[in-house]
Amino acid sequence: MFQKFYRFPNADIWNQGGTGLGLAIVQKLVTQLQGSIQVTSHQGWTTFTLTLSDLEIS
């Protein structure tokens, strides 16, 4: 799911927009910020949880 250009199997490509880069970019940014991303799915709902460490900006 976090791979570049990933498409869900059996999905209608004509009804879904996007390039398949969104989650790959989010994961890369979260990793650079020393955070983590988790995915859970339950009863047709998917939740993405981002956890970021405290950032110190000077």
All heavy atoms as TSV, in Angstrom:
chain	resi	resn	atom	element	x	y	z
A	1	MET	N	N	0.815	-1.182	0.000
A	1	MET	CA	C	0.000	0.000	0.000
A	1	MET	C	C	0.869	1.260	0.000
A	1	MET	O	O	0.469	2.271	-0.535
A	1	MET	CB	C	-0.905	-0.029	1.231
A	1	MET	CG	C	-1.651	1.227	1.471
A	1	MET	SD	S	-2.700	1.275	2.938
A	1	MET	CE	C	-3.422	-0.327	2.979
A	2	PHE	N	N	2.051	1.182	0.619
A	2	PHE	CA	C	2.920	2.353	0.676
A	2	PHE	C	C	3.964	2.358	-0.442
A	2	PHE	O	O	4.836	3.206	-0.473
A	2	PHE	CB	C	3.624	2.420	2.042
A	2	PHE	CG	C	2.673	2.713	3.170
A	2	PHE	CD1	C	2.242	1.713	4.015
A	2	PHE	CD2	C	2.180	3.990	3.364
A	2	PHE	CE1	C	1.356	1.974	5.048
A	2	PHE	CE2	C	1.292	4.268	4.386
A	2	PHE	CZ	C	0.876	3.260	5.223
A	3	GLN	N	N	3.858	1.409	-1.364
A	3	GLN	CA	C	4.796	1.370	-2.486
A	3	GLN	C	C	4.358	2.375	-3.550
A	3	GLN	O	O	3.165	2.633	-3.732
A	3	GLN	CB	C	4.836	-0.027	-3.092
A	3	GLN	CG	C	5.385	-1.066	-2.160
A	3	GLN	CD	C	5.284	-2.456	-2.764
A	3	GLN	OE1	O	4.721	-2.639	-3.837
A	3	GLN	NE2	N	5.841	-3.428	-2.075
A	4	LYS	N	N	5.328	2.908	-4.260
A	4	LYS	CA	C	5.022	3.864	-5.331
A	4	LYS	C	C	4.153	3.193	-6.382
A	4	LYS	O	O	4.385	2.041	-6.755
A	4	LYS	CB	C	6.304	4.365	-5.979
A	4	LYS	CG	C	7.167	5.192	-5.059
A	4	LYS	CD	C	8.446	5.588	-5.758
A	4	LYS	CE	C	9.366	6.299	-4.788
A	4	LYS	NZ	N	10.673	6.569	-5.392
A	5	PHE	N	N	3.172	3.915	-6.839
A	5	PHE	CA	C	2.272	3.504	-7.911
A	5	PHE	C	C	1.430	2.278	-7.553
A	5	PHE	O	O	0.932	1.580	-8.413
A	5	PHE	CB	C	3.039	3.259	-9.214
A	5	PHE	CG	C	3.852	4.447	-9.640
A	5	PHE	CD1	C	5.236	4.428	-9.559
A	5	PHE	CD2	C	3.229	5.608	-10.086
A	5	PHE	CE1	C	5.983	5.528	-9.924
A	5	PHE	CE2	C	3.973	6.711	-10.458
A	5	PHE	CZ	C	5.353	6.664	-10.370
A	6	TYR	N	N	1.246	2.014	-6.250
A	6	TYR	CA	C	0.441	0.876	-5.817
A	6	TYR	C	C	-1.028	1.128	-6.134
A	6	TYR	O	O	-1.534	2.222	-5.919
A	6	TYR	CB	C	0.606	0.638	-4.309
A	6	TYR	CG	C	-0.237	-0.507	-3.795
A	6	TYR	CD1	C	0.225	-1.807	-3.874
A	6	TYR	CD2	C	-1.500	-0.287	-3.256
A	6	TYR	CE1	C	-0.543	-2.868	-3.424
A	6	TYR	CE2	C	-2.283	-1.340	-2.805
A	6	TYR	CZ	C	-1.793	-2.615	-2.897
A	6	TYR	OH	O	-2.561	-3.665	-2.453
A	7	ARG	N	N	-1.681	0.134	-6.644
A	7	ARG	CA	C	-3.123	0.190	-6.890
A	7	ARG	C	C	-3.748	-1.025	-6.218
A	7	ARG	O	O	-3.200	-2.112	-6.249
A	7	ARG	CB	C	-3.441	0.138	-8.381
A	7	ARG	CG	C	-2.968	1.339	-9.154
A	7	ARG	CD	C	-3.828	2.529	-8.843
A	7	ARG	NE	N	-3.441	3.641	-9.682
A	7	ARG	CZ	C	-4.256	4.550	-10.116
A	7	ARG	NH1	N	-5.516	4.516	-9.778
A	7	ARG	NH2	N	-3.833	5.532	-10.864
A	8	PHE	N	N	-4.905	-0.848	-5.618
A	8	PHE	CA	C	-5.572	-1.964	-4.974
A	8	PHE	C	C	-6.039	-2.962	-6.026
A	8	PHE	O	O	-6.597	-2.556	-7.047
A	8	PHE	CB	C	-6.762	-1.480	-4.132
A	8	PHE	CG	C	-6.335	-0.784	-2.887
A	8	PHE	CD1	C	-6.336	0.593	-2.818
A	8	PHE	CD2	C	-5.911	-1.510	-1.791
A	8	PHE	CE1	C	-5.927	1.243	-1.669
A	8	PHE	CE2	C	-5.500	-0.869	-0.640
A	8	PHE	CZ	C	-5.504	0.507	-0.580
A	9	PRO	N	N	-5.814	-4.236	-5.773
A	9	PRO	CA	C	-6.255	-5.251	-6.735
A	9	PRO	C	C	-7.768	-5.178	-6.953
A	9	PRO	O	O	-8.529	-4.851	-6.050
A	9	PRO	CB	C	-5.885	-6.569	-6.042
A	9	PRO	CG	C	-4.847	-6.207	-5.029
A	9	PRO	CD	C	-5.152	-4.789	-4.618
A	10	ASN	N	N	-8.178	-5.465	-8.154
A	10	ASN	CA	C	-9.591	-5.506	-8.548
A	10	ASN	C	C	-10.297	-4.158	-8.456
A	10	ASN	O	O	-11.522	-4.102	-8.474
A	10	ASN	CB	C	-10.367	-6.548	-7.726
A	10	ASN	CG	C	-9.764	-7.928	-7.863
A	10	ASN	OD1	O	-9.324	-8.309	-8.941
A	10	ASN	ND2	N	-9.720	-8.673	-6.774
A	11	ALA	N	N	-9.548	-3.078	-8.304
A	11	ALA	CA	C	-10.166	-1.748	-8.255
A	11	ALA	C	C	-10.397	-1.252	-9.688
A	11	ALA	O	O	-9.616	-1.532	-10.586
A	11	ALA	CB	C	-9.278	-0.771	-7.498
A	12	ASP	N	N	-11.463	-0.533	-9.881
A	12	ASP	CA	C	-11.768	0.043	-11.190
A	12	ASP	C	C	-10.903	1.277	-11.388
A	12	ASP	O	O	-11.139	2.323	-10.777
A	12	ASP	CB	C	-13.249	0.400	-11.264
A	12	ASP	CG	C	-13.665	0.936	-12.627
A	12	ASP	OD1	O	-12.799	1.102	-13.508
A	12	ASP	OD2	O	-14.867	1.179	-12.800
A	13	ILE	N	N	-9.886	1.162	-12.244
A	13	ILE	CA	C	-8.938	2.273	-12.423
A	13	ILE	C	C	-9.591	3.497	-13.037
A	13	ILE	O	O	-9.086	4.604	-12.908
A	13	ILE	CB	C	-7.715	1.849	-13.264
A	13	ILE	CG1	C	-8.140	1.401	-14.655
A	13	ILE	CG2	C	-6.936	0.767	-12.563
A	13	ILE	CD1	C	-6.987	1.169	-15.620
A	14	TRP	N	N	-10.736	3.336	-13.693
A	14	TRP	CA	C	-11.401	4.467	-14.324
A	14	TRP	C	C	-12.209	5.269	-13.309
A	14	TRP	O	O	-12.503	6.439	-13.530
A	14	TRP	CB	C	-12.287	3.999	-15.471
A	14	TRP	CG	C	-11.484	3.287	-16.517
A	14	TRP	CD1	C	-11.503	1.951	-16.786
A	14	TRP	CD2	C	-10.524	3.871	-17.394
A	14	TRP	NE1	N	-10.606	1.665	-17.781
A	14	TRP	CE2	C	-9.989	2.825	-18.179
A	14	TRP	CE3	C	-10.046	5.163	-17.595
A	14	TRP	CZ2	C	-9.020	3.043	-19.144
A	14	TRP	CZ3	C	-9.072	5.370	-18.561
A	14	TRP	CH2	C	-8.570	4.321	-19.319
A	15	ASN	N	N	-12.586	4.669	-12.180
A	15	ASN	CA	C	-13.348	5.376	-11.148
A	15	ASN	C	C	-12.469	5.913	-10.033
A	15	ASN	O	O	-12.955	6.618	-9.156
A	15	ASN	CB	C	-14.418	4.455	-10.538
A	15	ASN	CG	C	-15.599	4.287	-11.461
A	15	ASN	OD1	O	-15.904	5.167	-12.253
A	15	ASN	ND2	N	-16.253	3.147	-11.381
A	16	GLN	N	N	-11.194	5.571	-10.024
A	16	GLN	CA	C	-10.283	6.041	-8.983
A	16	GLN	C	C	-9.219	6.923	-9.608
A	16	GLN	O	O	-8.539	6.510	-10.536
A	16	GLN	CB	C	-9.617	4.871	-8.265
A	16	GLN	CG	C	-10.583	4.071	-7.439
A	16	GLN	CD	C	-9.875	3.013	-6.620
A	16	GLN	OE1	O	-8.743	2.667	-6.891
A	16	GLN	NE2	N	-10.545	2.526	-5.611
A	17	GLY	N	N	-9.087	8.123	-9.081
A	17	GLY	CA	C	-8.068	9.026	-9.583
A	17	GLY	C	C	-6.768	8.840	-8.835
A	17	GLY	O	O	-6.635	7.965	-7.982
A	18	GLY	N	N	-5.819	9.659	-9.131
A	18	GLY	CA	C	-4.543	9.620	-8.430
A	18	GLY	C	C	-3.505	8.809	-9.175
A	18	GLY	O	O	-3.805	8.064	-10.102
A	19	THR	N	N	-2.277	8.985	-8.732
A	19	THR	CA	C	-1.152	8.324	-9.398
A	19	THR	C	C	-0.610	7.152	-8.603
A	19	THR	O	O	0.235	6.414	-9.089
A	19	THR	CB	C	0.007	9.314	-9.592
A	19	THR	OG1	O	0.429	9.777	-8.308
A	19	THR	CG2	C	-0.398	10.479	-10.468
A	20	GLY	N	N	-1.047	7.005	-7.345
A	20	GLY	CA	C	-0.497	5.962	-6.504
A	20	GLY	C	C	0.746	6.420	-5.760
A	20	GLY	O	O	1.501	5.606	-5.238
A	21	LEU	N	N	0.971	7.718	-5.720
A	21	LEU	CA	C	2.151	8.252	-5.036
A	21	LEU	C	C	1.845	8.844	-3.663
A	21	LEU	O	O	2.748	9.025	-2.856
A	21	LEU	CB	C	2.817	9.333	-5.901
A	21	LEU	CG	C	3.522	8.839	-7.147
A	21	LEU	CD1	C	3.990	10.011	-7.986
A	21	LEU	CD2	C	4.691	7.952	-6.785
A	22	GLY	N	N	0.597	9.138	-3.375
A	22	GLY	CA	C	0.237	9.857	-2.150
A	22	GLY	C	C	0.732	9.205	-0.877
A	22	GLY	O	O	1.420	9.834	-0.068
A	23	LEU	N	N	0.410	7.931	-0.652
A	23	LEU	CA	C	0.822	7.271	0.583
A	23	LEU	C	C	2.330	7.049	0.636
A	23	LEU	O	O	2.930	7.089	1.712
A	23	LEU	CB	C	0.086	5.942	0.762
A	23	LEU	CG	C	-1.394	6.073	1.107
A	23	LEU	CD1	C	-2.043	4.695	1.162
A	23	LEU	CD2	C	-1.582	6.793	2.420
A	24	ALA	N	N	2.960	6.826	-0.511
A	24	ALA	CA	C	4.415	6.665	-0.547
A	24	ALA	C	C	5.099	7.965	-0.108
A	24	ALA	O	O	6.076	7.948	0.654
A	24	ALA	CB	C	4.877	6.270	-1.943
A	25	ILE	N	N	4.561	9.096	-0.544
A	25	ILE	CA	C	5.122	10.395	-0.160
A	25	ILE	C	C	4.896	10.654	1.325
A	25	ILE	O	O	5.802	11.097	2.039
A	25	ILE	CB	C	4.520	11.531	-1.016
A	25	ILE	CG1	C	4.993	11.392	-2.464
A	25	ILE	CG2	C	4.875	12.905	-0.447
A	25	ILE	CD1	C	4.278	12.297	-3.438
A	26	VAL	N	N	3.698	10.370	1.824
A	26	VAL	CA	C	3.401	10.558	3.249
A	26	VAL	C	C	4.342	9.707	4.096
A	26	VAL	O	O	4.914	10.180	5.077
A	26	VAL	CB	C	1.924	10.223	3.562
A	26	VAL	CG1	C	1.689	10.147	5.057
A	26	VAL	CG2	C	1.009	11.244	2.926
A	27	GLN	N	N	4.525	8.452	3.716
A	27	GLN	CA	C	5.400	7.575	4.492
A	27	GLN	C	C	6.838	8.095	4.505
A	27	GLN	O	O	7.504	8.088	5.537
A	27	GLN	CB	C	5.376	6.158	3.947
A	27	GLN	CG	C	6.222	5.203	4.776
A	27	GLN	CD	C	6.281	3.818	4.208
A	27	GLN	OE1	O	6.396	3.658	2.997
A	27	GLN	NE2	N	6.199	2.833	5.066
A	28	LYS	N	N	7.317	8.581	3.376
A	28	LYS	CA	C	8.679	9.125	3.290
A	28	LYS	C	C	8.827	10.346	4.205
A	28	LYS	O	O	9.822	10.467	4.935
A	28	LYS	CB	C	8.989	9.493	1.843
A	28	LYS	CG	C	10.363	10.006	1.602
A	28	LYS	CD	C	11.354	8.888	1.612
A	28	LYS	CE	C	12.704	9.379	1.113
A	28	LYS	NZ	N	13.704	8.345	1.154
A	29	LEU	N	N	7.856	11.245	4.190
A	29	LEU	CA	C	7.913	12.435	5.036
A	29	LEU	C	C	7.849	12.075	6.522
A	29	LEU	O	O	8.588	12.634	7.338
A	29	LEU	CB	C	6.776	13.395	4.685
A	29	LEU	CG	C	6.890	14.090	3.332
A	29	LEU	CD1	C	5.604	14.832	3.014
A	29	LEU	CD2	C	8.078	15.017	3.302
A	30	VAL	N	N	6.974	11.156	6.879
A	30	VAL	CA	C	6.846	10.730	8.279
A	30	VAL	C	C	8.150	10.094	8.752
A	30	VAL	O	O	8.617	10.365	9.863
A	30	VAL	CB	C	5.651	9.767	8.455
A	30	VAL	CG1	C	5.661	9.102	9.819
A	30	VAL	CG2	C	4.344	10.513	8.253
A	31	THR	N	N	8.778	9.289	7.901
A	31	THR	CA	C	10.055	8.669	8.250
A	31	THR	C	C	11.132	9.734	8.452
A	31	THR	O	O	11.915	9.662	9.400
A	31	THR	CB	C	10.483	7.680	7.152
A	31	THR	OG1	O	9.481	6.670	7.040
A	31	THR	CG2	C	11.814	7.030	7.484
A	32	GLN	N	N	11.167	10.730	7.589
A	32	GLN	CA	C	12.162	11.808	7.722
A	32	GLN	C	C	11.949	12.613	8.998
A	32	GLN	O	O	12.894	13.162	9.554
A	32	GLN	CB	C	12.131	12.724	6.502
A	32	GLN	CG	C	12.708	12.077	5.272
A	32	GLN	CD	C	12.670	12.988	4.067
A	32	GLN	OE1	O	12.010	14.027	4.049
A	32	GLN	NE2	N	13.374	12.582	3.017
A	33	LEU	N	N	10.713	12.667	9.477
A	33	LEU	CA	C	10.407	13.370	10.725
A	33	LEU	C	C	10.521	12.447	11.938
A	33	LEU	O	O	10.110	12.804	13.037
A	33	LEU	CB	C	9.001	13.974	10.658
A	33	LEU	CG	C	8.812	15.102	9.654
A	33	LEU	CD1	C	7.337	15.442	9.503
A	33	LEU	CD2	C	9.610	16.321	10.076
A	34	GLN	N	N	11.083	11.261	11.713
A	34	GLN	CA	C	11.299	10.260	12.766
A	34	GLN	C	C	9.983	9.846	13.424
A	34	GLN	O	O	9.892	9.677	14.631
A	34	GLN	CB	C	12.294	10.772	13.800
A	34	GLN	CG	C	13.650	11.061	13.209
A	34	GLN	CD	C	14.602	11.679	14.217
A	34	GLN	OE1	O	14.256	11.915	15.364
A	34	GLN	NE2	N	15.825	11.940	13.772
A	35	GLY	N	N	8.975	9.694	12.613
A	35	GLY	CA	C	7.673	9.268	13.101
A	35	GLY	C	C	7.306	7.908	12.564
A	35	GLY	O	O	8.129	7.197	11.991
A	36	SER	N	N	6.045	7.559	12.736
A	36	SER	CA	C	5.552	6.283	12.220
A	36	SER	C	C	4.129	6.471	11.698
A	36	SER	O	O	3.441	7.420	12.054
A	36	SER	CB	C	5.576	5.216	13.311
A	36	SER	OG	O	4.673	5.546	14.354
A	37	ILE	N	N	3.729	5.549	10.843
A	37	ILE	CA	C	2.379	5.561	10.303
A	37	ILE	C	C	1.819	4.150	10.437
A	37	ILE	O	O	2.503	3.177	10.158
A	37	ILE	CB	C	2.359	6.054	8.837
A	37	ILE	CG1	C	0.929	6.180	8.318
A	37	ILE	CG2	C	3.215	5.199	7.933
A	37	ILE	CD1	C	0.800	6.892	6.994
A	38	GLN	N	N	0.578	4.061	10.912
A	38	GLN	CA	C	-0.082	2.778	11.085
A	38	GLN	C	C	-1.428	2.813	10.374
A	38	GLN	O	O	-2.065	3.867	10.297
A	38	GLN	CB	C	-0.298	2.462	12.557
A	38	GLN	CG	C	0.989	2.295	13.335
A	38	GLN	CD	C	0.722	2.049	14.812
A	38	GLN	OE1	O	-0.279	2.510	15.351
A	38	GLN	NE2	N	1.615	1.317	15.447
A	39	VAL	N	N	-1.839	1.660	9.877
A	39	VAL	CA	C	-3.112	1.548	9.172
A	39	VAL	C	C	-3.957	0.466	9.824
A	39	VAL	O	O	-3.458	-0.625	10.092
A	39	VAL	CB	C	-2.884	1.184	7.688
A	39	VAL	CG1	C	-4.205	1.107	6.942
A	39	VAL	CG2	C	-1.959	2.158	7.021
A	40	THR	N	N	-5.204	0.789	10.098
A	40	THR	CA	C	-6.154	-0.206	10.579
A	40	THR	C	C	-7.415	-0.104	9.734
A	40	THR	O	O	-7.762	0.970	9.243
A	40	THR	CB	C	-6.514	-0.002	12.064
A	40	THR	OG1	O	-7.018	1.320	12.243
A	40	THR	CG2	C	-5.306	-0.204	12.962
A	41	SER	N	N	-8.076	-1.219	9.562
A	41	SER	CA	C	-9.306	-1.246	8.782
A	41	SER	C	C	-10.321	-2.104	9.520
A	41	SER	O	O	-10.002	-3.200	9.985
A	41	SER	CB	C	-9.027	-1.817	7.393
A	41	SER	OG	O	-10.157	-1.691	6.576
A	42	HIS	N	N	-11.539	-1.567	9.649
A	42	HIS	CA	C	-12.575	-2.270	10.396
A	42	HIS	C	C	-13.942	-1.867	9.865
A	42	HIS	O	O	-14.243	-0.669	9.767
A	42	HIS	CB	C	-12.449	-1.940	11.883
A	42	HIS	CG	C	-13.439	-2.646	12.756
A	42	HIS	ND1	N	-13.427	-4.003	12.946
A	42	HIS	CD2	C	-14.474	-2.174	13.479
A	42	HIS	CE1	C	-14.414	-4.335	13.761
A	42	HIS	NE2	N	-15.076	-3.230	14.092
A	43	GLN	N	N	-14.738	-2.813	9.496
A	43	GLN	CA	C	-16.110	-2.601	9.029
A	43	GLN	C	C	-16.210	-1.548	7.923
A	43	GLN	O	O	-17.054	-0.660	7.956
A	43	GLN	CB	C	-17.021	-2.234	10.198
A	43	GLN	CG	C	-17.181	-3.340	11.212
A	43	GLN	CD	C	-18.122	-2.978	12.342
A	43	GLN	OE1	O	-18.475	-1.824	12.533
A	43	GLN	NE2	N	-18.531	-3.991	13.101
A	44	GLY	N	N	-15.323	-1.644	6.959
A	44	GLY	CA	C	-15.370	-0.744	5.816
A	44	GLY	C	C	-14.718	0.608	6.025
A	44	GLY	O	O	-14.734	1.440	5.127
A	45	TRP	N	N	-14.172	0.849	7.214
A	45	TRP	CA	C	-13.488	2.110	7.510
A	45	TRP	C	C	-11.988	1.851	7.627
A	45	TRP	O	O	-11.569	0.894	8.249
A	45	TRP	CB	C	-13.979	2.708	8.831
A	45	TRP	CG	C	-15.360	3.262	8.731
A	45	TRP	CD1	C	-16.528	2.582	8.897
A	45	TRP	CD2	C	-15.712	4.605	8.434
A	45	TRP	NE1	N	-17.593	3.413	8.720
A	45	TRP	CE2	C	-17.124	4.678	8.435
A	45	TRP	CE3	C	-14.991	5.751	8.162
A	45	TRP	CZ2	C	-17.807	5.851	8.174
A	45	TRP	CZ3	C	-15.688	6.930	7.911
A	45	TRP	CH2	C	-17.075	6.966	7.914
A	46	THR	N	N	-11.189	2.718	7.041
A	46	THR	CA	C	-9.734	2.626	7.139
A	46	THR	C	C	-9.235	3.861	7.862
A	46	THR	O	O	-9.624	4.984	7.538
A	46	THR	CB	C	-9.089	2.525	5.748
A	46	THR	OG1	O	-9.629	1.371	5.090
A	46	THR	CG2	C	-7.584	2.387	5.849
A	47	THR	N	N	-8.367	3.640	8.855
A	47	THR	CA	C	-7.811	4.732	9.653
A	47	THR	C	C	-6.295	4.730	9.530
A	47	THR	O	O	-5.650	3.699	9.708
A	47	THR	CB	C	-8.204	4.570	11.137
A	47	THR	OG1	O	-9.626	4.515	11.231
A	47	THR	CG2	C	-7.668	5.719	11.977
A	48	PHE	N	N	-5.743	5.892	9.211
A	48	PHE	CA	C	-4.302	6.078	9.179
A	48	PHE	C	C	-3.926	6.891	10.412
A	48	PHE	O	O	-4.474	7.967	10.625
A	48	PHE	CB	C	-3.873	6.837	7.918
A	48	PHE	CG	C	-4.102	6.046	6.653
A	48	PHE	CD1	C	-5.327	6.068	6.019
A	48	PHE	CD2	C	-3.084	5.284	6.113
A	48	PHE	CE1	C	-5.558	5.343	4.856
A	48	PHE	CE2	C	-3.291	4.556	4.951
A	48	PHE	CZ	C	-4.525	4.584	4.332
A	49	THR	N	N	-2.994	6.374	11.204
A	49	THR	CA	C	-2.554	7.062	12.410
A	49	THR	C	C	-1.091	7.462	12.238
A	49	THR	O	O	-0.234	6.609	12.025
A	49	THR	CB	C	-2.704	6.159	13.648
A	49	THR	OG1	O	-4.071	5.729	13.735
A	49	THR	CG2	C	-2.315	6.892	14.914
A	50	LEU	N	N	-0.840	8.765	12.319
A	50	LEU	CA	C	0.528	9.280	12.236
A	50	LEU	C	C	0.996	9.635	13.632
A	50	LEU	O	O	0.304	10.333	14.366
A	50	LEU	CB	C	0.592	10.531	11.358
A	50	LEU	CG	C	0.080	10.395	9.922
A	50	LEU	CD1	C	0.128	11.746	9.238
A	50	LEU	CD2	C	0.864	9.385	9.165
A	51	THR	N	N	2.177	9.171	13.978
A	51	THR	CA	C	2.773	9.515	15.250
A	51	THR	C	C	4.110	10.190	14.957
A	51	THR	O	O	4.970	9.611	14.302
A	51	THR	CB	C	3.007	8.250	16.111
A	51	THR	OG1	O	1.768	7.567	16.244
A	51	THR	CG2	C	3.542	8.619	17.486
A	52	LEU	N	N	4.238	11.430	15.431
A	52	LEU	CA	C	5.466	12.189	15.208
A	52	LEU	C	C	6.124	12.477	16.538
A	52	LEU	O	O	5.454	12.766	17.523
A	52	LEU	CB	C	5.157	13.506	14.491
A	52	LEU	CG	C	4.483	13.377	13.133
A	52	LEU	CD1	C	4.108	14.737	12.588
A	52	LEU	CD2	C	5.371	12.639	12.156
A	53	SER	N	N	7.451	12.408	16.538
A	53	SER	CA	C	8.177	12.735	17.760
A	53	SER	C	C	8.148	14.250	17.955
A	53	SER	O	O	7.793	15.011	17.050
A	53	SER	CB	C	9.614	12.234	17.672
A	53	SER	OG	O	10.285	12.844	16.589
A	54	ASP	N	N	8.521	14.689	19.133
A	54	ASP	CA	C	8.589	16.127	19.400
A	54	ASP	C	C	9.635	16.751	18.494
A	54	ASP	O	O	10.761	16.274	18.398
A	54	ASP	CB	C	8.959	16.388	20.858
A	54	ASP	CG	C	7.861	15.959	21.811
A	54	ASP	OD1	O	6.702	15.906	21.369
A	54	ASP	OD2	O	8.174	15.667	22.969
A	55	LEU	N	N	9.266	17.811	17.829
A	55	LEU	CA	C	10.186	18.499	16.941
A	55	LEU	C	C	10.727	19.737	17.639
A	55	LEU	O	O	9.980	20.500	18.241
A	55	LEU	CB	C	9.471	18.917	15.644
A	55	LEU	CG	C	8.850	17.784	14.818
A	55	LEU	CD1	C	8.096	18.360	13.625
A	55	LEU	CD2	C	9.908	16.829	14.358
A	56	GLU	N	N	12.029	19.900	17.569
A	56	GLU	CA	C	12.668	21.064	18.169
A	56	GLU	C	C	13.126	21.966	17.047
A	56	GLU	O	O	13.932	21.593	16.231
A	56	GLU	CB	C	13.856	20.629	19.026
A	56	GLU	CG	C	14.436	21.754	19.843
A	56	GLU	CD	C	15.507	21.250	20.795
A	56	GLU	OE1	O	15.282	20.220	21.436
A	56	GLU	OE2	O	16.560	21.889	20.834
A	57	ILE	N	N	12.559	23.162	17.017
A	57	ILE	CA	C	12.877	24.110	15.947
A	57	ILE	C	C	13.568	25.323	16.579
A	57	ILE	O	O	13.079	25.896	17.534
A	57	ILE	CB	C	11.603	24.550	15.196
A	57	ILE	CG1	C	10.921	23.321	14.595
A	57	ILE	CG2	C	11.934	25.549	14.122
A	57	ILE	CD1	C	9.575	23.612	13.978
A	58	SER	N	N	14.689	25.691	16.003
A	58	SER	CA	C	15.409	26.865	16.516
A	58	SER	C	C	15.297	28.020	15.554
A	58	SER	O	O	15.233	27.889	14.398
A	58	SER	CB	C	16.880	26.576	16.695
A	58	SER	OG	O	17.138	25.325	17.190
